[in-house]
Amino acid sequence: MIPKQNIPCITAIAALIFLACSSVTVAVTPAKIFSDHMVLQRDASVPLWGKADAGSAVTVAFAGQAVTGKADEEGRWKLKLAPMKASTKGRSVEISSGDQRVEIQDVLVGDVWFAGGQSNMDYKVKGMARRLPEGKELADEANYPAIRHRKVNERNAAVPQSDLNGGSWVVCSTKTVHGFSGVAFVFARRLHLELKIPIGVIDCAWGGTPIEPYVPASAFKGHPTLVKLAALAKAGDFDAIKKMPGGTFVRSPAWLVGAIYNGRIAPVAPYGICGAIWYQAESNCGRGEDPRDYRHKQRALVQGWRKAWNNENLPFFYVQLPQWRSYAWTYAREEQLQAMAVDGTGMAVTIDLDNANDIHPPNKIDVGERLARWPLAKIHGKKIPFSGPLFRDAKMRDAEVVVRFDYAKDGLMVGHLEGVGKVVEAKDGVLHGFELVGKDGVWHLAKAKVKGQTVVVKSLPVKEPVAVRYACHPEASKERPWNLYNKAGLPASPFCSDWSKMPYDPAKNP
């Protein structure tokens, strides 16, 4: 028992302890996406945010400017730096509150790109260097201190997270580049060499995942498939998602609507970025998965990310799937083509790059280079070709069909892929991959010839063609590669002039 005379003393000590605890200062901290070696977006108001004492003043200083604001009642603060010009000079961001101070060192200013997708975006430079001589050569010469890479590896989450758990920005060198995304590195390298500015990449790719978990749940609207997917995901009904048209194989909660967005993207947005790149769809058209309505899912992805970054015009460039033996890939590529209907998007075609039936083709060089053409032309005004031929229309003219294309103003050609980055015109080459169908619904191989900006297609068994298609199979044979290009050496996208003539059959992709 405590003597009565000691009770006032103990009460006083307890009060002092309470006061001491209640006045503990919370160290000012930035969100974890902000760390040494980062790249800040040029020519834009750059947001920085983090935690501090509730109500305390916070100051962010960088490159001759300083901005001050207050943390809210929960200790959250967010400030914006005024637009800055690109700079390769490594400088420090200083964040202070009272006597607390944080310094983030070696910060550059340039263009920052957000990269997403599954294993082909996640495919590392080390894999490319191991399997491809040209990849090894690129890796061996990768001394680019103004290229920075930030991998985001957080797990999925049921609700949007406020911060990442960790991670760091990495400076590109011959030693570090092997851990970078191959596509993102080649893309960043081309932009860096052309624009002469720092390039940063934030990479949230996760192998084996479908598109749904990258999309914020709030963006699943505007189409019945999206609405139903969101409802089934909320209910956790994996089996119903797999069985529905446009469904996919949900292997874990990480495959559900918004799950990766919540864990990997919500804590990063709205970090200042120039745009986004995307390489995905394999896990929306594998066995037991239905590629239909993928275009609407990608629209939701673009719109959801644009809202998260408070930029309704955020550029979004993506990769169309290459060859693979799965039946559904033919239909997924068409869905990706149709997704270009969203303004401010662009697609790199890769249908010509691999005949080895490899779901992870090592040639990420052509992929990244073709992807980089889109921002160079569309954002930076470079006078370069940026797209291969895209189907415009087909005119039935008796027994022949005349096919017209966009992005073919300098003409079309039969091309031959001679190696990485090298497409040459086959002067006397034969076009492969074209087929015609008549009223009987039977498709037949057709002869096709380039005539200027058009292709003229005929097939003896089809006297009255009603539709034409090109490269509408999972893969081509080595003897008959798909080889239509424009004069810039960029490949034509697969197409069918009338998709009612080749309806999707779920039974062929059980």
C-alpha positions in Angstrom: 0.0 0.0 0.0 1.3 3.5 -0.9 1.6 5.9 2.2 -0.9 8.8 2.0 1.8 11.3 2.3 3.4 10.1 -1.0 0.2 10.3 -3.1 0.5 14.0 -4.0 4.1 13.4 -5.1 3.1 10.5 -7.3 0.2 12.5 -8.8 2.6 15.3 -9.7 5.1 12.9 -11.3 2.3 11.4 -13.4 1.2 14.8 -14.5 4.7 15.7 -15.6 5.0 12.4 -17.5 1.7 13.1 -19.2 2.8 16.6 -20.2 6.1 15.4 -21.5 4.5 12.7 -23.6 1.9 15.0 -25.0 4.5 17.5 -26.1 6.7 15.0 -27.9 7.7 16.5 -31.3 7.0 14.5 -34.4 10.0 14.7 -36.7 9.1 16.2 -40.1 9.1 13.5 -42.7 8.5 13.5 -46.4 6.5 10.7 -48.1 8.8 7.8 -49.0 8.6 8.4 -52.7 10.8 11.4 -52.0 14.4 10.3 -51.4 18.0 10.8 -52.5 18.6 10.7 -56.3 15.0 11.4 -57.2 14.0 13.4 -60.4 11.4 16.2 -60.1 9.1 17.0 -63.0 10.2 20.1 -65.0 7.9 22.9 -66.1 5.2 22.0 -63.7 4.1 22.8 -60.1 5.7 20.0 -58.2 3.9 18.6 -55.1 5.7 17.4 -52.1 4.0 16.0 -49.0 4.5 14.2 -45.7 4.0 14.3 -41.9 4.9 16.7 -39.1 3.4 18.0 -35.9 -0.2 18.9 -36.2 -0.6 22.6 -37.0 3.2 23.2 -37.3 4.7 25.3 -40.1 6.6 23.3 -42.7 9.1 24.8 -45.3 10.4 23.2 -48.4 13.4 24.8 -50.1 14.9 23.8 -53.4 16.8 25.5 -56.2 16.5 29.0 -54.9 12.9 28.9 -53.8 11.2 28.2 -50.5 7.5 27.5 -49.8 5.9 27.4 -46.4 2.6 25.9 -45.2 1.0 24.2 -42.2 0.4 20.6 -41.3 -3.3 19.8 -40.8 -4.8 18.5 -37.5 -3.6 15.0 -38.4 -0.1 16.2 -39.1 -0.3 15.9 -42.9 1.3 18.6 -45.0 1.5 19.2 -48.8 3.3 22.0 -50.6 4.1 22.8 -54.2 7.3 24.1 -55.8 7.0 26.5 -58.6 7.8 25.2 -62.1 11.5 24.6 -62.8 13.6 24.1 -65.9 15.4 20.8 -66.4 18.7 20.5 -64.7 21.4 17.8 -64.4 22.9 19.5 -61.4 22.4 17.5 -58.3 20.9 19.7 -55.6 19.3 19.2 -52.2 15.7 19.5 -51.1 15.5 20.8 -47.6 12.4 20.2 -45.5 12.1 21.9 -42.1 9.7 22.4 -39.3 10.8 24.1 -36.1 14.2 22.7 -35.3 13.5 19.5 -37.3 15.2 19.3 -40.7 15.4 16.7 -43.5 17.7 16.9 -46.5 17.1 14.9 -49.7 20.3 14.9 -51.7 21.3 14.7 -55.4 17.9 15.8 -56.8 17.6 16.4 -60.5 14.9 18.1 -62.6 13.6 16.6 -65.8 10.8 14.3 -67.1 9.3 11.6 -64.9 7.4 8.7 -66.3 5.2 6.2 -64.4 5.5 2.7 -65.7 3.0 -0.1 -65.1 2.0 -3.5 -66.2 2.9 -7.1 -65.6 5.9 -9.3 -66.3 7.0 -7.9 -69.7 7.2 -4.5 -68.2 8.9 -6.0 -65.1 11.3 -7.9 -67.3 14.7 -6.8 -66.2 17.7 -5.5 -68.2 19.7 -8.4 -66.8 17.4 -10.8 -68.6 17.7 -8.9 -71.8 21.5 -8.7 -71.4 21.7 -12.5 -70.7 19.7 -13.5 -73.7 20.3 -10.8 -76.3 23.8 -9.6 -77.5 22.4 -6.2 -78.2 20.9 -6.1 -74.7 24.3 -6.9 -73.2 25.9 -4.2 -75.3 23.4 -1.6 -74.0 23.8 -2.7 -70.4 27.6 -2.6 -70.7 27.4 1.0 -71.9 24.7 2.2 -69.4 26.6 5.0 -67.7 23.7 7.5 -67.6 23.8 9.3 -64.2 20.8 11.5 -65.3 18.6 8.5 -65.7 17.0 7.4 -62.4 14.8 4.4 -61.6 12.4 3.9 -58.6 10.8 0.5 -58.2 7.7 0.3 -56.2 7.3 -3.2 -54.6 4.5 -2.8 -52.1 1.9 -5.5 -51.7 -1.8 -5.1 -52.6 -4.2 -3.4 -50.2 -8.0 -3.4 -49.6 -8.0 0.4 -49.3 -5.8 3.2 -50.6 -2.6 3.5 -48.6 -1.2 6.9 -47.5 2.5 6.0 -47.9 4.9 3.4 -49.2 6.8 1.1 -46.9 10.2 1.8 -48.3 12.3 1.8 -51.4 14.8 4.2 -53.0 15.7 5.9 -56.3 18.6 4.3 -58.1 21.1 6.1 -60.4 21.7 4.3 -63.7 25.1 2.8 -64.1 26.5 -0.4 -65.7 26.2 -2.0 -62.3 22.7 -0.9 -61.3 20.9 -1.0 -64.7 20.5 -4.8 -64.6 17.7 -4.3 -62.0 15.8 -1.8 -64.1 12.8 -2.6 -66.3 14.1 -3.4 -69.7 11.4 -1.6 -71.6 11.4 1.4 -69.2 15.2 1.7 -69.5 15.3 1.6 -73.3 12.4 4.1 -73.3 14.1 6.4 -70.8 17.5 6.1 -72.6 16.0 7.2 -75.9 14.2 10.2 -74.3 17.4 11.2 -72.4 19.6 11.0 -75.5 17.1 13.0 -77.7 16.0 15.6 -75.1 19.3 16.0 -73.2 17.5 16.1 -69.9 17.2 13.9 -66.8 14.6 11.1 -67.0 13.1 9.4 -64.0 11.0 6.3 -64.1 8.7 5.1 -61.3 8.0 1.4 -62.0 5.0 -0.3 -60.3 4.9 -3.4 -62.6 3.8 -6.8 -61.0 4.3 -10.0 -62.9 1.2 -12.2 -63.7 -1.4 -9.6 -62.9 -4.4 -8.5 -64.9 -5.4 -4.9 -65.5 -8.2 -4.7 -63.0 -6.1 -4.2 -59.8 -4.2 -1.2 -61.3 -7.5 0.7 -61.7 -8.9 2.7 -58.8 -12.3 1.2 -57.8 -14.0 4.6 -58.3 -13.1 4.4 -62.1 -15.1 1.1 -62.7 -18.0 2.8 -64.3 -19.4 3.7 -67.7 -19.8 0.1 -68.9 -21.8 -2.9 -67.6 -18.7 -5.1 -67.5 -16.9 -2.6 -65.3 -19.9 -2.2 -63.0 -20.3 -5.9 -62.6 -16.6 -6.5 -62.0 -16.5 -3.9 -59.3 -19.5 -5.4 -57.5 -18.1 -9.0 -57.7 -14.7 -7.8 -56.5 -16.3 -6.1 -53.5 -18.1 -9.3 -52.7 -14.9 -11.3 -53.1 -16.6 -13.7 -55.6 -13.5 -15.1 -57.5 -15.5 -17.8 -59.2 -18.1 -15.4 -60.6 -15.5 -13.1 -62.0 -13.8 -16.0 -63.9 -17.1 -17.1 -65.4 -18.5 -13.7 -66.6 -17.9 -12.4 -70.1 -14.8 -10.2 -69.9 -13.8 -12.0 -66.7 -10.3 -13.2 -65.6 -8.7 -15.8 -63.3 -8.5 -14.2 -59.9 -5.6 -16.0 -58.2 -5.6 -13.9 -54.9 -7.0 -10.7 -53.5 -4.1 -8.9 -55.3 -6.0 -9.6 -58.6 -9.1 -7.8 -57.5 -10.3 -4.3 -58.7 -8.1 -1.6 -57.2 -5.9 -3.8 -55.1 -2.5 -2.9 -56.7 -3.6 0.7 -57.2 -4.3 0.9 -53.4 -0.9 -0.4 -52.5 1.5 0.8 -55.2 -0.1 3.8 -56.9 -2.3 5.7 -54.4 0.8 6.4 -52.2 2.7 7.8 -55.2 0.1 10.0 -56.8 0.2 12.9 -57.4 4.1 12.9 -57.6 4.9 15.1 -60.6 5.1 13.0 -63.8 5.2 13.7 -67.5 3.0 10.7 -68.5 2.6 7.0 -68.2 3.7 3.9 -70.1 1.9 0.5 -69.9 2.7 -3.1 -71.0 0.1 -5.6 -70.0 -2.9 -7.7 -71.1 -1.3 -11.2 -71.0 -3.2 -12.0 -67.8 -6.5 -10.8 -69.4 -6.3 -13.3 -72.2 -4.6 -16.4 -70.9 -6.4 -19.8 -70.6 -9.7 -19.4 -68.9 -9.6 -15.6 -69.3 -11.8 -13.5 -71.5 -10.3 -10.5 -73.4 -13.6 -8.9 -74.3 -14.2 -5.4 -73.0 -10.5 -4.9 -72.3 -10.7 -1.6 -74.1 -13.2 -0.4 -71.5 -10.9 -1.5 -68.7 -8.0 0.3 -70.2 -10.2 3.4 -70.6 -11.0 3.2 -66.9 -7.2 2.8 -66.1 -6.3 5.9 -68.1 -9.2 8.0 -66.6 -8.5 6.7 -63.1 -4.8 7.6 -63.3 -5.6 11.0 -64.8 -7.9 11.8 -61.9 -5.3 10.6 -59.4 -2.7 12.9 -60.9 -5.2 15.8 -61.3 -4.3 15.9 -65.0 -7.2 15.1 -67.5 -4.7 15.2 -70.4 -2.0 13.0 -68.9 -0.3 11.2 -71.8 -0.6 7.4 -71.8 1.4 5.2 -74.2 1.2 1.4 -74.2 2.5 -1.7 -75.9 0.3 -4.0 -78.0 0.8 -7.7 -77.3 3.3 -9.6 -79.5 2.8 -13.1 -80.8 1.8 -16.0 -78.5 0.0 -19.3 -79.1 -3.1 -18.5 -77.0 -6.4 -18.2 -78.9 -7.5 -15.1 -77.0 -4.4 -13.0 -77.8 -5.8 -12.3 -81.2 -8.9 -10.6 -79.6 -6.8 -8.9 -76.9 -4.7 -7.1 -79.6 -7.9 -5.8 -81.2 -9.2 -4.6 -77.9 -5.9 -2.8 -77.4 -6.1 -1.2 -80.8 -9.6 0.1 -80.0 -8.4 1.5 -76.7 -6.6 4.2 -78.8 -10.0 5.9 -79.0 -9.2 7.6 -75.7 -7.5 10.9 -76.5 -3.9 11.4 -75.5 -3.0 7.7 -75.9 -0.7 5.9 -78.3 0.2 2.2 -79.0 3.5 0.6 -80.0 2.9 -2.4 -82.2 5.2 -5.5 -81.6 3.5 -8.2 -83.6 6.6 -8.7 -85.8 9.2 -9.1 -83.1 9.1 -12.7 -82.1 8.4 -16.1 -83.8 9.8 -18.3 -81.0 6.5 -18.6 -79.1 8.1 -16.9 -76.1 5.8 -15.2 -73.7 8.8 -13.1 -72.4 10.6 -12.1 -75.6 14.1 -10.7 -74.7 14.0 -8.0 -77.4 12.8 -5.2 -75.2 15.0 -2.8 -77.3 12.6 -2.4 -80.2 9.6 -2.3 -77.8 11.1 0.6 -75.8 12.4 2.4 -78.9 9.0 2.2 -80.6 7.2 3.3 -77.4 9.6 6.4 -77.1 8.6 7.6 -80.5 5.1 8.6 -79.2 6.2 11.2 -76.6 9.0 12.4 -78.8 6.5 13.2 -81.6 3.3 14.0 -79.6 4.8 15.9 -76.6 8.1 17.2 -77.8 7.2 17.9 -81.4 10.0 15.8 -83.0 9.3 15.3 -86.7 9.6 11.6 -86.6 7.2 8.7 -87.6 5.6 7.4 -84.4 3.1 4.7 -85.4 2.9 1.8 -87.8 0.0 1.6 -90.3 -3.4 1.4 -88.6 -6.5 0.1 -90.4 -8.8 2.9 -91.7 -11.2 1.2 -94.1 -11.7 -1.4 -96.7 -13.4 -0.9 -100.1 -14.9 -4.0 -101.8 -14.3 -3.7 -105.5 -15.7 -6.8 -107.2 -13.4 -9.7 -106.3 -10.7 -7.5 -104.7 -10.5 -5.4 -101.6 -8.6 -2.2 -101.3 -7.4 -1.5 -97.8 -6.5 2.0 -96.6 -4.4 2.9 -93.6 -3.6 5.8 -91.3 0.1 6.6 -90.7 1.1 5.5 -94.2 1.5 8.9 -96.0 5.0 8.0 -97.2 3.8 4.6 -98.4 3.7 1.0 -97.4 6.2 -1.8 -97.9 6.9 -5.4 -97.4 9.5 -5.5 -94.6 12.0 -7.9 -93.4 13.2 -7.9 -89.8 17.0 -8.4 -90.0 17.8 -8.0 -86.4 17.2 -5.8 -83.4 16.3 -2.3 -84.5 16.7 -3.2 -88.2 13.8 -3.5 -90.6 14.6 -3.4 -94.3 12.4 -3.3 -97.4 12.0 -6.6 -99.2 11.8 -5.2 -102.8 10.4 -8.3 -104.3 8.9 -9.7 -101.1 5.5 -11.3 -100.7 3.0 -10.0 -98.1 1.8 -12.5 -95.7 -1.1 -12.6 -93.2 -4.0 -11.3 -95.3 -7.3 -13.3 -95.6 -10.7 -12.7 -97.2 -14.1 -14.1 -96.3 -17.2 -14.3 -98.4 -20.9 -14.7 -97.5 -20.3 -18.3 -96.6 -18.3 -17.2 -93.6 -15.2 -19.2 -94.5 -11.8 -17.4 -94.4 -9.3 -18.0 -97.1 -5.6 -17.1 -97.6 -5.3 -14.2 -99.9 -2.7 -12.6 -102.1 -1.9 -9.0 -101.2 0.1 -6.3 -102.9 1.2 -2.9 -101.8 0.0 0.0 -104.0 1.3 3.3 -102.6 -0.6 3.9 -99.4 -3.0 1.0 -99.9 -2.9 -2.8 -100.0 -5.0 -4.6 -102.7 -6.1 -8.1 -101.6 -7.5 -11.0 -103.7 -8.3 -14.6 -103.2 -9.5 -17.0 -105.9 -11.9 -19.0 -103.7 -13.6 -15.7 -102.6 -15.5 -14.2 -105.6 -17.5 -11.7 -103.5 -15.5 -10.8 -100.4 -17.3 -9.2 -97.5 -14.4 -8.7 -95.1 -10.6 -8.7 -94.9 -8.3 -9.4 -92.0 -4.5 -9.2 -91.3 -2.5 -11.1 -88.7 -5.6 -12.3 -87.0 -4.1 -15.5 -85.4 -2.2 -16.0 -82.2 1.1 -16.3 -84.1 2.6 -16.5 -87.6 4.7 -19.3 -89.0 8.4 -18.6 -89.6 7.8 -19.3 -93.3 5.0 -16.7 -93.5 5.8 -13.8 -91.1 3.5 -10.9 -90.8 5.5 -8.3 -92.7 3.4 -5.2 -93.6 5.2 -2.0 -92.6 5.2 1.7 -93.5 8.3 3.2 -95.1 9.6 4.2 -91.6 9.9 0.5 -90.8 7.1 0.4 -88.2 4.8 -2.6 -88.4 1.1 -2.6 -89.1 -1.3 -3.5 -86.4 -3.4 -6.7 -86.8 -7.0 -5.8 -87.9 -10.3 -7.2 -89.2 -12.6 -5.0 -91.2 -15.7 -6.8 -89.7 -15.3 -8.5 -86.3 -18.8 -10.0 -86.6 -17.1 -12.4 -89.1 -14.8 -13.8 -86.4 -16.8 -13.9 -83.1 -15.0 -14.8 -79.9 -15.6 -18.4 -78.8 -14.9 -18.9 -75.0 -14.9 -22.7 -75.6 -11.6 -22.2 -77.5 -9.9 -20.7 -74.5 -11.1 -22.9 -71.7 
